[in-house]
Amino acid sequence: MTHIITDLDEPDNGCEGFLPGDEPKVTLTLDDGRRIRVYDRLAYQKGWDIGASITDEEIAEFADKENC
């Protein structure tokens, strides 16, 4: 099944930024109300932004397991 991304929340780490080795994640809100977390770089590469589509298969492969 394919879902539409209705919102995207990016972390704001303020002036501290991220620790070395930390990779930022974003939270995608889907049209069915689910919220999933994926790496920011992956979302950018896949074009996952508000209005874009994402499949259940992509969610299963790339999303944090506790969010699926």
C-alpha positions, 0 to 999 in steps of 0.5 A: 500500500502507498501512503502520502506524507502529510507532515515532516518534523526535523530535529532542532538541536539548537546551537549544540548541534549533533554529537560526532557520529550522530546521524539526524532523523526526521519524523514523517507523519503519514495519511493514516496517522502513523508517525515514523522516524527515518534518517534525514539523509535517507529522506532527502535521497528518497524525496520523502517530503510533504506530499510525497508517497512512501510504500509499506515496503519502504517503511518496513525496510527503512523506518525505525522498528519501534515506529512500524 
